[in-house]
């Protein structure tokens, strides 16, 4: 596995589909094996239902971790790191604060 993208999720139902609609084309264009690990950190909104749909649409690359309650961003990221199989691991926020389109620029430095 070349790349793992780890994303903590807490009450991000408004952003998840848009995030994946931007992220997956960027990663597909790399033409290298990748995975996206989304950790639902005990969200109270519809995040888990949306994550289930996203996983069902792309089970080949989407992995979902579901916490029973909110533990915080750091444990959510660490859970993703533990599952990550990529030689390179990139973290993103689900709110698109960091654009997925920047990932190829980061990888060019590797």
PDB file as gemmi writes it, atoms N, CA and C in Angstrom:
CRYST1    1.000    1.000    1.000  90.00  90.00  90.00 P 1                      
ATOM      1  N   UNK A   1       0.857  -1.179   0.000  1.00  0.00           N  
ATOM      2  CA  UNK A   1       0.000   0.000   0.000  1.00  0.00           C  
ATOM      3  C   UNK A   1       0.899   1.236   0.000  1.00  0.00           C  
ATOM      4  N   UNK A   2       0.635   2.137  -0.902  1.00  0.00           N  
ATOM      5  CA  UNK A   2       1.445   3.346  -1.006  1.00  0.00           C  
ATOM      6  C   UNK A   2       1.022   4.422  -0.006  1.00  0.00           C  
ATOM      7  N   UNK A   3      -0.297   4.705   0.053  1.00  0.00           N  
ATOM      8  CA  UNK A   3      -0.764   5.871   0.798  1.00  0.00           C  
ATOM      9  C   UNK A   3      -1.966   5.534   1.662  1.00  0.00           C  
ATOM     10  N   UNK A   4      -1.943   6.035   2.890  1.00  0.00           N  
ATOM     11  CA  UNK A   4      -3.107   6.013   3.779  1.00  0.00           C  
ATOM     12  C   UNK A   4      -3.453   7.452   4.115  1.00  0.00           C  
ATOM     13  N   UNK A   5      -4.722   7.798   3.977  1.00  0.00           N  
ATOM     14  CA  UNK A   5      -5.215   9.111   4.379  1.00  0.00           C  
ATOM     15  C   UNK A   5      -6.109   8.892   5.588  1.00  0.00           C  
ATOM     16  N   UNK A   6      -5.742   9.494   6.713  1.00  0.00           N  
ATOM     17  CA  UNK A   6      -6.448   9.327   7.975  1.00  0.00           C  
ATOM     18  C   UNK A   6      -7.230  10.601   8.272  1.00  0.00           C  
ATOM     19  N   UNK A   7      -8.535  10.419   8.529  1.00  0.00           N  
ATOM     20  CA  UNK A   7      -9.418  11.569   8.731  1.00  0.00           C  
ATOM     21  C   UNK A   7     -10.287  11.337   9.965  1.00  0.00           C  
ATOM     22  N   UNK A   8     -10.104  12.162  11.011  1.00  0.00           N  
ATOM     23  CA  UNK A   8     -11.018  12.079  12.147  1.00  0.00           C  
ATOM     24  C   UNK A   8     -12.339  12.776  11.800  1.00  0.00           C  
ATOM     25  N   UNK A   9     -13.432  12.202  12.270  1.00  0.00           N  
ATOM     26  CA  UNK A   9     -14.760  12.736  11.953  1.00  0.00           C  
ATOM     27  C   UNK A   9     -15.535  12.939  13.247  1.00  0.00           C  
ATOM     28  N   UNK A  10     -15.995  14.165  13.466  1.00  0.00           N  
ATOM     29  CA  UNK A  10     -16.892  14.437  14.589  1.00  0.00           C  
ATOM     30  C   UNK A  10     -17.949  15.426  14.129  1.00  0.00           C  
ATOM     31  N   UNK A  11     -19.172  14.957  14.009  1.00  0.00           N  
ATOM     32  CA  UNK A  11     -20.310  15.785  13.582  1.00  0.00           C  
ATOM     33  C   UNK A  11     -20.012  16.526  12.277  1.00  0.00           C  
ATOM     34  N   UNK A  12     -19.617  15.769  11.278  1.00  0.00           N  
ATOM     35  CA  UNK A  12     -19.246  16.336   9.976  1.00  0.00           C  
ATOM     36  C   UNK A  12     -20.204  15.923   8.863  1.00  0.00           C  
ATOM     37  N   UNK A  13     -21.449  15.623   9.200  1.00  0.00           N  
ATOM     38  CA  UNK A  13     -22.383  15.133   8.177  1.00  0.00           C  
ATOM     39  C   UNK A  13     -22.526  16.102   7.000  1.00  0.00           C  
ATOM     40  N   UNK A  14     -22.398  17.377   7.250  1.00  0.00           N  
ATOM     41  CA  UNK A  14     -22.543  18.367   6.179  1.00  0.00           C  
ATOM     42  C   UNK A  14     -21.358  18.357   5.217  1.00  0.00           C  
ATOM     43  N   UNK A  15     -20.227  17.788   5.623  1.00  0.00           N  
ATOM     44  CA  UNK A  15     -19.007  17.878   4.818  1.00  0.00           C  
ATOM     45  C   UNK A  15     -18.565  16.570   4.173  1.00  0.00           C  
ATOM     46  N   UNK A  16     -19.000  15.435   4.665  1.00  0.00           N  
ATOM     47  CA  UNK A  16     -18.397  14.164   4.287  1.00  0.00           C  
ATOM     48  C   UNK A  16     -18.524  13.822   2.810  1.00  0.00           C  
ATOM     49  N   UNK A  17     -19.688  13.990   2.242  1.00  0.00           N  
ATOM     50  CA  UNK A  17     -19.846  13.651   0.829  1.00  0.00           C  
ATOM     51  C   UNK A  17     -19.034  14.593  -0.058  1.00  0.00           C  
ATOM     52  N   UNK A  18     -19.016  15.857   0.299  1.00  0.00           N  
ATOM     53  CA  UNK A  18     -18.216  16.820  -0.470  1.00  0.00           C  
ATOM     54  C   UNK A  18     -16.722  16.498  -0.330  1.00  0.00           C  
ATOM     55  N   UNK A  19     -16.302  16.163   0.876  1.00  0.00           N  
ATOM     56  CA  UNK A  19     -14.915  15.765   1.097  1.00  0.00           C  
ATOM     57  C   UNK A  19     -14.533  14.607   0.180  1.00  0.00           C  
ATOM     58  N   UNK A  20     -15.335  13.570   0.173  1.00  0.00           N  
ATOM     59  CA  UNK A  20     -15.001  12.395  -0.644  1.00  0.00           C  
ATOM     60  C   UNK A  20     -15.105  12.676  -2.136  1.00  0.00           C  
ATOM     61  N   UNK A  21     -16.022  13.556  -2.524  1.00  0.00           N  
ATOM     62  CA  UNK A  21     -16.136  13.888  -3.957  1.00  0.00           C  
ATOM     63  C   UNK A  21     -14.902  14.636  -4.452  1.00  0.00           C  
ATOM     64  N   UNK A  22     -14.179  15.285  -3.555  1.00  0.00           N  
ATOM     65  CA  UNK A  22     -12.925  15.953  -3.924  1.00  0.00           C  
ATOM     66  C   UNK A  22     -11.720  15.052  -3.703  1.00  0.00           C  
ATOM     67  N   UNK A  23     -11.734  14.312  -2.605  1.00  0.00           N  
ATOM     68  CA  UNK A  23     -10.570  13.516  -2.233  1.00  0.00           C  
ATOM     69  C   UNK A  23     -10.348  12.312  -3.145  1.00  0.00           C  
ATOM     70  N   UNK A  24     -11.373  11.543  -3.400  1.00  0.00           N  
ATOM     71  CA  UNK A  24     -11.187  10.298  -4.149  1.00  0.00           C  
ATOM     72  C   UNK A  24     -10.667  10.511  -5.568  1.00  0.00           C  
ATOM     73  N   UNK A  25     -11.145  11.507  -6.321  1.00  0.00           N  
ATOM     74  CA  UNK A  25     -10.555  11.732  -7.645  1.00  0.00           C  
ATOM     75  C   UNK A  25      -9.067  12.093  -7.590  1.00  0.00           C  
ATOM     76  N   UNK A  26      -8.675  12.850  -6.570  1.00  0.00           N  
ATOM     77  CA  UNK A  26      -7.259  13.204  -6.402  1.00  0.00           C  
ATOM     78  C   UNK A  26      -6.442  11.943  -6.167  1.00  0.00           C  
ATOM     79  N   UNK A  27      -6.930  11.076  -5.298  1.00  0.00           N  
ATOM     80  CA  UNK A  27      -6.192   9.855  -4.981  1.00  0.00           C  
ATOM     81  C   UNK A  27      -6.221   8.863  -6.134  1.00  0.00           C  
ATOM     82  N   UNK A  28      -7.346   8.753  -6.832  1.00  0.00           N  
ATOM     83  CA  UNK A  28      -7.419   7.872  -8.006  1.00  0.00           C  
ATOM     84  C   UNK A  28      -6.412   8.288  -9.069  1.00  0.00           C  
ATOM     85  N   UNK A  29      -6.214   9.594  -9.210  1.00  0.00           N  
ATOM     86  CA  UNK A  29      -5.293  10.114 -10.227  1.00  0.00           C  
ATOM     87  C   UNK A  29      -3.830   9.793  -9.922  1.00  0.00           C  
ATOM     88  N   UNK A  30      -3.529   9.387  -8.702  1.00  0.00           N  
ATOM     89  CA  UNK A  30      -2.149   9.012  -8.360  1.00  0.00           C  
ATOM     90  C   UNK A  30      -1.742   7.701  -9.017  1.00  0.00           C  
ATOM     91  N   UNK A  31      -2.739   6.865  -9.332  1.00  0.00           N  
ATOM     92  CA  UNK A  31      -2.492   5.551  -9.941  1.00  0.00           C  
ATOM     93  C   UNK A  31      -1.574   4.697  -9.074  1.00  0.00           C  
ATOM     94  N   UNK A  32      -1.771   4.791  -7.767  1.00  0.00           N  
ATOM     95  CA  UNK A  32      -1.030   3.989  -6.796  1.00  0.00           C  
ATOM     96  C   UNK A  32      -2.027   3.488  -5.752  1.00  0.00           C  
ATOM     97  N   UNK A  33      -1.738   2.371  -5.113  1.00  0.00           N  
ATOM     98  CA  UNK A  33      -2.666   1.848  -4.104  1.00  0.00           C  
ATOM     99  C   UNK A  33      -2.801   2.789  -2.913  1.00  0.00           C  
ATOM    100  N   UNK A  34      -4.037   3.009  -2.493  1.00  0.00           N  
ATOM    101  CA  UNK A  34      -4.297   3.892  -1.353  1.00  0.00           C  
ATOM    102  C   UNK A  34      -5.491   3.398  -0.565  1.00  0.00           C  
ATOM    103  N   UNK A  35      -5.631   3.956   0.623  1.00  0.00           N  
ATOM    104  CA  UNK A  35      -6.802   3.737   1.459  1.00  0.00           C  
ATOM    105  C   UNK A  35      -7.133   5.046   2.162  1.00  0.00           C  
ATOM    106  N   UNK A  36      -8.413   5.214   2.474  1.00  0.00           N  
ATOM    107  CA  UNK A  36      -8.877   6.351   3.254  1.00  0.00           C  
ATOM    108  C   UNK A  36      -9.501   5.776   4.515  1.00  0.00           C  
ATOM    109  N   UNK A  37      -8.985   6.192   5.667  1.00  0.00           N  
ATOM    110  CA  UNK A  37      -9.482   5.708   6.946  1.00  0.00           C  
ATOM    111  C   UNK A  37     -10.185   6.862   7.656  1.00  0.00           C  
ATOM    112  N   UNK A  38     -11.477   6.706   7.856  1.00  0.00           N  
ATOM    113  CA  UNK A  38     -12.298   7.721   8.504  1.00  0.00           C  
ATOM    114  C   UNK A  38     -12.704   7.197   9.876  1.00  0.00           C  
ATOM    115  N   UNK A  39     -12.329   7.918  10.927  1.00  0.00           N  
ATOM    116  CA  UNK A  39     -12.683   7.520  12.289  1.00  0.00           C  
ATOM    117  C   UNK A  39     -13.816   8.393  12.784  1.00  0.00           C  
ATOM    118  N   UNK A  40     -14.993   7.787  12.969  1.00  0.00           N  
ATOM    119  CA  UNK A  40     -16.129   8.505  13.521  1.00  0.00           C  
ATOM    120  C   UNK A  40     -15.960   8.553  15.036  1.00  0.00           C  
ATOM    121  N   UNK A  41     -15.684   9.733  15.539  1.00  0.00           N  
ATOM    122  CA  UNK A  41     -15.371   9.945  16.950  1.00  0.00           C  
ATOM    123  C   UNK A  41     -16.628  10.221  17.775  1.00  0.00           C  
ATOM    124  N   UNK A  42     -17.602   9.297  17.697  1.00  0.00           N  
ATOM    125  CA  UNK A  42     -18.815   9.433  18.504  1.00  0.00           C  
ATOM    126  C   UNK A  42     -19.736  10.550  18.058  1.00  0.00           C  
ATOM    127  N   UNK A  43     -19.811  10.798  16.773  1.00  0.00           N  
ATOM    128  CA  UNK A  43     -20.673  11.873  16.257  1.00  0.00           C  
ATOM    129  C   UNK A  43     -22.118  11.695  16.697  1.00  0.00           C  
ATOM    130  N   UNK A  44     -22.786  12.824  16.939  1.00  0.00           N  
ATOM    131  CA  UNK A  44     -24.199  12.827  17.332  1.00  0.00           C  
ATOM    132  C   UNK A  44     -25.121  13.102  16.142  1.00  0.00           C  
ATOM    133  N   UNK A  45     -24.549  13.466  14.998  1.00  0.00           N  
ATOM    134  CA  UNK A  45     -25.350  13.762  13.811  1.00  0.00           C  
ATOM    135  C   UNK A  45     -25.431  12.516  12.926  1.00  0.00           C  
ATOM    136  N   UNK A  46     -25.655  12.696  11.645  1.00  0.00           N  
ATOM    137  CA  UNK A  46     -25.790  11.578  10.706  1.00  0.00           C  
ATOM    138  C   UNK A  46     -24.455  11.123  10.107  1.00  0.00           C  
ATOM    139  N   UNK A  47     -23.350  11.500  10.708  1.00  0.00           N  
ATOM    140  CA  UNK A  47     -22.039  11.153  10.143  1.00  0.00           C  
ATOM    141  C   UNK A  47     -21.880   9.649   9.924  1.00  0.00           C  
ATOM    142  N   UNK A  48     -22.285   8.824  10.891  1.00  0.00           N  
ATOM    143  CA  UNK A  48     -22.083   7.383  10.731  1.00  0.00           C  
ATOM    144  C   UNK A  48     -22.879   6.831   9.559  1.00  0.00           C  
ATOM    145  N   UNK A  49     -24.100   7.274   9.381  1.00  0.00           N  
ATOM    146  CA  UNK A  49     -24.915   6.812   8.253  1.00  0.00           C  
ATOM    147  C   UNK A  49     -24.264   7.200   6.928  1.00  0.00           C  
ATOM    148  N   UNK A  50     -23.741   8.398   6.868  1.00  0.00           N  
ATOM    149  CA  UNK A  50     -23.070   8.856   5.645  1.00  0.00           C  
ATOM    150  C   UNK A  50     -21.785   8.065   5.422  1.00  0.00           C  
ATOM    151  N   UNK A  51     -21.029   7.822   6.476  1.00  0.00           N  
ATOM    152  CA  UNK A  51     -19.809   7.014   6.354  1.00  0.00           C  
ATOM    153  C   UNK A  51     -20.131   5.605   5.862  1.00  0.00           C  
ATOM    154  N   UNK A  52     -21.220   5.050   6.319  1.00  0.00           N  
ATOM    155  CA  UNK A  52     -21.642   3.718   5.869  1.00  0.00           C  
ATOM    156  C   UNK A  52     -21.927   3.737   4.373  1.00  0.00           C  
ATOM    157  N   UNK A  53     -22.603   4.779   3.890  1.00  0.00           N  
ATOM    158  CA  UNK A  53     -22.884   4.904   2.448  1.00  0.00           C  
ATOM    159  C   UNK A  53     -21.607   5.089   1.647  1.00  0.00           C  
ATOM    160  N   UNK A  54     -20.710   5.929   2.155  1.00  0.00           N  
ATOM    161  CA  UNK A  54     -19.450   6.179   1.448  1.00  0.00           C  
ATOM    162  C   UNK A  54     -18.639   4.898   1.353  1.00  0.00           C  
ATOM    163  N   UNK A  55     -18.587   4.161   2.443  1.00  0.00           N  
ATOM    164  CA  UNK A  55     -17.873   2.877   2.427  1.00  0.00           C  
ATOM    165  C   UNK A  55     -18.508   1.912   1.432  1.00  0.00           C  
ATOM    166  N   UNK A  56     -19.834   1.836   1.414  1.00  0.00           N  
ATOM    167  CA  UNK A  56     -20.533   0.926   0.500  1.00  0.00           C  
ATOM    168  C   UNK A  56     -20.251   1.269  -0.963  1.00  0.00           C  
ATOM    169  N   UNK A  57     -20.069   2.545  -1.240  1.00  0.00           N  
ATOM    170  CA  UNK A  57     -19.804   2.975  -2.620  1.00  0.00           C  
ATOM    171  C   UNK A  57     -18.384   2.637  -3.061  1.00  0.00           C  
ATOM    172  N   UNK A  58     -17.419   2.641  -2.126  1.00  0.00           N  
ATOM    173  CA  UNK A  58     -16.016   2.378  -2.474  1.00  0.00           C  
ATOM    174  C   UNK A  58     -15.341   1.494  -1.414  1.00  0.00           C  
ATOM    175  N   UNK A  59     -15.850   0.285  -1.204  1.00  0.00           N  
ATOM    176  CA  UNK A  59     -15.265  -0.568  -0.163  1.00  0.00           C  
ATOM    177  C   UNK A  59     -13.823  -0.978  -0.456  1.00  0.00           C  
ATOM    178  N   UNK A  60     -13.404  -0.776  -1.691  1.00  0.00           N  
ATOM    179  CA  UNK A  60     -12.027  -1.112  -2.061  1.00  0.00           C  
ATOM    180  C   UNK A  60     -11.010  -0.163  -1.444  1.00  0.00           C  
ATOM    181  N   UNK A  61     -11.432   1.058  -1.115  1.00  0.00           N  
ATOM    182  CA  UNK A  61     -10.478   2.050  -0.595  1.00  0.00           C  
ATOM    183  C   UNK A  61     -10.912   2.725   0.706  1.00  0.00           C  
ATOM    184  N   UNK A  62     -12.185   2.654   1.041  1.00  0.00           N  
ATOM    185  CA  UNK A  62     -12.690   3.339   2.233  1.00  0.00           C  
ATOM    186  C   UNK A  62     -12.738   2.369   3.413  1.00  0.00           C  
ATOM    187  N   UNK A  63     -12.150   2.789   4.533  1.00  0.00           N  
ATOM    188  CA  UNK A  63     -12.220   2.057   5.796  1.00  0.00           C  
ATOM    189  C   UNK A  63     -12.867   2.999   6.821  1.00  0.00           C  
ATOM    190  N   UNK A  64     -13.720   2.450   7.663  1.00  0.00           N  
ATOM    191  CA  UNK A  64     -14.402   3.264   8.670  1.00  0.00           C  
ATOM    192  C   UNK A  64     -14.186   2.633  10.037  1.00  0.00           C  
ATOM    193  N   UNK A  65     -13.784   3.461  10.973  1.00  0.00           N  
ATOM    194  CA  UNK A  65     -13.684   3.078  12.380  1.00  0.00           C  
ATOM    195  C   UNK A  65     -14.785   3.844  13.094  1.00  0.00           C  
ATOM    196  N   UNK A  66     -15.527   3.156  13.955  1.00  0.00           N  
ATOM    197  CA  UNK A  66     -16.610   3.829  14.686  1.00  0.00           C  
ATOM    198  C   UNK A  66     -16.362   3.725  16.179  1.00  0.00           C  
ATOM    199  N   UNK A  67     -16.201   4.872  16.824  1.00  0.00           N  
ATOM    200  CA  UNK A  67     -16.099   4.933  18.281  1.00  0.00           C  
ATOM    201  C   UNK A  67     -17.504   5.000  18.871  1.00  0.00           C  
ATOM    202  N   UNK A  68     -17.714   4.342  20.003  1.00  0.00           N  
ATOM    203  CA  UNK A  68     -19.013   4.340  20.674  1.00  0.00           C  
ATOM    204  C   UNK A  68     -19.328   5.691  21.299  1.00  0.00           C  
ATOM    205  N   UNK A  69     -18.282   6.440  21.627  1.00  0.00           N  
ATOM    206  CA  UNK A  69     -18.479   7.775  22.193  1.00  0.00           C  
ATOM    207  C   UNK A  69     -17.332   8.666  21.732  1.00  0.00           C  
ATOM    208  N   UNK A  70     -17.411   9.924  22.085  1.00  0.00           N  
ATOM    209  CA  UNK A  70     -16.382  10.893  21.689  1.00  0.00           C  
ATOM    210  C   UNK A  70     -15.164  10.759  22.601  1.00  0.00           C  
ATOM    211  N   UNK A  71     -14.020  10.472  21.975  1.00  0.00           N  
ATOM    212  CA  UNK A  71     -12.759  10.375  22.714  1.00  0.00           C  
ATOM    213  C   UNK A  71     -11.836  11.549  22.412  1.00  0.00           C  
ATOM    214  N   UNK A  72     -12.087  12.250  21.330  1.00  0.00           N  
ATOM    215  CA  UNK A  72     -11.254  13.382  20.951  1.00  0.00           C  
ATOM    216  C   UNK A  72     -10.485  13.126  19.668  1.00  0.00           C  
ATOM    217  N   UNK A  73      -9.993  14.203  19.103  1.00  0.00           N  
ATOM    218  CA  UNK A  73      -9.319  14.139  17.803  1.00  0.00           C  
ATOM    219  C   UNK A  73      -8.059  13.279  17.843  1.00  0.00           C  
ATOM    220  N   UNK A  74      -7.257  13.428  18.865  1.00  0.00           N  
ATOM    221  CA  UNK A  74      -5.994  12.676  18.931  1.00  0.00           C  
ATOM    222  C   UNK A  74      -6.226  11.160  18.947  1.00  0.00           C  
ATOM    223  N   UNK A  75      -7.091  10.627  19.812  1.00  0.00           N  
ATOM    224  CA  UNK A  75      -7.359   9.192  19.756  1.00  0.00           C  
ATOM    225  C   UNK A  75      -7.955   8.737  18.414  1.00  0.00           C  
ATOM    226  N   UNK A  76      -8.770   9.589  17.794  1.00  0.00           N  
ATOM    227  CA  UNK A  76      -9.351   9.236  16.496  1.00  0.00           C  
ATOM    228  C   UNK A  76      -8.256   9.117  15.432  1.00  0.00           C  
ATOM    229  N   UNK A  77      -7.314  10.031  15.455  1.00  0.00           N  
ATOM    230  CA  UNK A  77      -6.194   9.963  14.515  1.00  0.00           C  
ATOM    231  C   UNK A  77      -5.321   8.749  14.823  1.00  0.00           C  
ATOM    232  N   UNK A  78      -5.045   8.504  16.084  1.00  0.00           N  
ATOM    233  CA  UNK A  78      -4.201   7.368  16.468  1.00  0.00           C  
ATOM    234  C   UNK A  78      -4.832   6.033  16.058  1.00  0.00           C  
ATOM    235  N   UNK A  79      -6.153   5.925  16.170  1.00  0.00           N  
ATOM    236  CA  UNK A  79      -6.834   4.706  15.721  1.00  0.00           C  
ATOM    237  C   UNK A  79      -6.633   4.510  14.225  1.00  0.00           C  
ATOM    238  N   UNK A  80      -6.692   5.602  13.469  1.00  0.00           N  
ATOM    239  CA  UNK A  80      -6.427   5.526  12.032  1.00  0.00           C  
ATOM    240  C   UNK A  80      -5.002   5.125  11.741  1.00  0.00           C  
ATOM    241  N   UNK A  81      -4.049   5.667  12.500  1.00  0.00           N  
ATOM    242  CA  UNK A  81      -2.637   5.302  12.322  1.00  0.00           C  
ATOM    243  C   UNK A  81      -2.424   3.812  12.577  1.00  0.00           C  
ATOM    244  N   UNK A  82      -3.098   3.286  13.597  1.00  0.00           N  
ATOM    245  CA  UNK A  82      -2.948   1.862  13.913  1.00  0.00           C  
ATOM    246  C   UNK A  82      -3.459   0.974  12.791  1.00  0.00           C  
ATOM    247  N   UNK A  83      -4.487   1.420  12.080  1.00  0.00           N  
ATOM    248  CA  UNK A  83      -5.052   0.632  10.994  1.00  0.00           C  
ATOM    249  C   UNK A  83      -4.312   0.869   9.670  1.00  0.00           C  
ATOM    250  N   UNK A  84      -3.619   1.985   9.549  1.00  0.00           N  
ATOM    251  CA  UNK A  84      -2.995   2.383   8.283  1.00  0.00           C  
ATOM    252  C   UNK A  84      -1.977   1.351   7.804  1.00  0.00           C  
ATOM    253  N   UNK A  85      -2.039   1.069   6.516  1.00  0.00           N  
ATOM    254  CA  UNK A  85      -1.117   0.136   5.885  1.00  0.00           C  
ATOM    255  C   UNK A  85      -0.182   0.817   4.885  1.00  0.00           C  
ATOM    256  N   UNK A  86      -0.370   2.106   4.680  1.00  0.00           N  
ATOM    257  CA  UNK A  86       0.408   2.812   3.669  1.00  0.00           C  
ATOM    258  C   UNK A  86       1.835   3.094   4.107  1.00  0.00           C  
ATOM    259  N   UNK A  87       2.717   3.157   3.116  1.00  0.00           N  
ATOM    260  CA  UNK A  87       4.095   3.580   3.370  1.00  0.00           C  
ATOM    261  C   UNK A  87       4.135   5.043   3.776  1.00  0.00           C  
ATOM    262  N   UNK A  88       3.179   5.813   3.260  1.00  0.00           N  
ATOM    263  CA  UNK A  88       3.044   7.228   3.579  1.00  0.00           C  
ATOM    264  C   UNK A  88       1.661   7.425   4.189  1.00  0.00           C  
ATOM    265  N   UNK A  89       1.593   8.210   5.281  1.00  0.00           N  
ATOM    266  CA  UNK A  89       0.316   8.509   5.922  1.00  0.00           C  
ATOM    267  C   UNK A  89       0.127  10.022   5.932  1.00  0.00           C  
ATOM    268  N   UNK A  90      -1.039  10.442   5.465  1.00  0.00           N  
ATOM    269  CA  UNK A  90      -1.411  11.855   5.442  1.00  0.00           C  
ATOM    270  C   UNK A  90      -2.674  12.007   6.280  1.00  0.00           C  
ATOM    271  N   UNK A  91      -2.731  13.048   7.087  1.00  0.00           N  
ATOM    272  CA  UNK A  91      -3.959  13.332   7.823  1.00  0.00           C  
ATOM    273  C   UNK A  91      -4.655  14.548   7.209  1.00  0.00           C  
ATOM    274  N   UNK A  92      -5.960  14.514   7.241  1.00  0.00           N  
ATOM    275  CA  UNK A  92      -6.788  15.628   6.785  1.00  0.00           C  
ATOM    276  C   UNK A  92      -7.892  15.851   7.804  1.00  0.00           C  
ATOM    277  N   UNK A  93      -8.396  17.069   7.874  1.00  0.00           N  
ATOM    278  CA  UNK A  93      -9.603  17.350   8.634  1.00  0.00           C  
ATOM    279  C   UNK A  93     -10.797  17.157   7.709  1.00  0.00           C  
ATOM    280  N   UNK A  94     -11.891  16.664   8.246  1.00  0.00           N  
ATOM    281  CA  UNK A  94     -13.084  16.417   7.439  1.00  0.00           C  
ATOM    282  C   UNK A  94     -13.751  17.691   6.956  1.00  0.00           C  
ATOM    283  N   UNK A  95     -13.409  18.826   7.563  1.00  0.00           N  
ATOM    284  CA  UNK A  95     -14.061  20.082   7.185  1.00  0.00           C  
ATOM    285  C   UNK A  95     -13.407  20.767   5.984  1.00  0.00           C  
ATOM    286  N   UNK A  96     -12.473  20.092   5.342  1.00  0.00           N  
ATOM    287  CA  UNK A  96     -11.792  20.596   4.139  1.00  0.00           C  
ATOM    288  C   UNK A  96     -10.953  21.837   4.422  1.00  0.00           C  
ATOM    289  N   UNK A  97     -10.535  22.001   5.657  1.00  0.00           N  
ATOM    290  CA  UNK A  97      -9.651  23.115   5.995  1.00  0.00           C  
ATOM    291  C   UNK A  97      -8.355  23.023   5.185  1.00  0.00           C  
ATOM    292  N   UNK A  98      -7.905  21.801   4.973  1.00  0.00           N  
ATOM    293  CA  UNK A  98      -6.756  21.549   4.102  1.00  0.00           C  
ATOM    294  C   UNK A  98      -7.276  20.879   2.844  1.00  0.00           C  
ATOM    295  N   UNK A  99      -7.079  21.469   1.690  1.00  0.00           N  
ATOM    296  CA  UNK A  99      -7.654  20.915   0.463  1.00  0.00           C  
ATOM    297  C   UNK A  99      -6.986  19.595   0.059  1.00  0.00           C  
ATOM    298  N   UNK A 100      -7.789  18.603  -0.289  1.00  0.00           N  
ATOM    299  CA  UNK A 100      -7.231  17.326  -0.754  1.00  0.00           C  
ATOM    300  C   UNK A 100      -6.341  17.479  -1.982  1.00  0.00           C  
ATOM    301  N   UNK A 101      -6.588  18.507  -2.752  1.00  0.00           N  
ATOM    302  CA  UNK A 101      -5.807  18.729  -3.973  1.00  0.00           C  
ATOM    303  C   UNK A 101      -4.331  19.020  -3.679  1.00  0.00           C  
ATOM    304  N   UNK A 102      -4.001  19.293  -2.420  1.00  0.00           N  
ATOM    305  CA  UNK A 102      -2.608  19.540  -2.030  1.00  0.00           C  
ATOM    306  C   UNK A 102      -1.829  18.246  -1.773  1.00  0.00           C  
ATOM    307  N   UNK A 103      -2.516  17.127  -1.665  1.00  0.00           N  
ATOM    308  CA  UNK A 103      -1.839  15.861  -1.359  1.00  0.00           C  
ATOM    309  C   UNK A 103      -0.754  15.521  -2.375  1.00  0.00           C  
ATOM    310  N   UNK A 104      -0.994  15.629  -3.687  1.00  0.00           N  
ATOM    311  CA  UNK A 104       0.097  15.325  -4.623  1.00  0.00           C  
ATOM    312  C   UNK A 104       1.344  16.187  -4.409  1.00  0.00           C  
ATOM    313  N   UNK A 105       1.166  17.427  -3.981  1.00  0.00           N  
ATOM    314  CA  UNK A 105       2.322  18.286  -3.710  1.00  0.00           C  
ATOM    315  C   UNK A 105       3.106  17.760  -2.510  1.00  0.00           C  
ATOM    316  N   UNK A 106       2.400  17.294  -1.491  1.00  0.00           N  
ATOM    317  CA  UNK A 106       3.077  16.698  -0.341  1.00  0.00           C  
ATOM    318  C   UNK A 106       3.833  15.434  -0.744  1.00  0.00           C  
ATOM    319  N   UNK A 107       3.202  14.623  -1.552  1.00  0.00           N  
ATOM    320  CA  UNK A 107       3.824  13.367  -1.957  1.00  0.00           C  
ATOM    321  C   UNK A 107       5.038  13.584  -2.840  1.00  0.00           C  
ATOM    322  N   UNK A 108       5.060  14.682  -3.569  1.00  0.00           N  
ATOM    323  CA  UNK A 108       6.209  14.998  -4.414  1.00  0.00           C  
ATOM    324  C   UNK A 108       7.459  15.240  -3.574  1.00  0.00           C  
ATOM    325  N   UNK A 109       7.266  15.589  -2.309  1.00  0.00           N  
ATOM    326  CA  UNK A 109       8.397  15.824  -1.412  1.00  0.00           C  
ATOM    327  C   UNK A 109       8.907  14.536  -0.792  1.00  0.00           C  
ATOM    328  N   UNK A 110       8.163  13.448  -0.927  1.00  0.00           N  
ATOM    329  CA  UNK A 110       8.520  12.173  -0.301  1.00  0.00           C  
ATOM    330  C   UNK A 110       9.544  11.431  -1.115  1.00  0.00           C  
TER     331      UNK A 110                                                      
END                                                                             
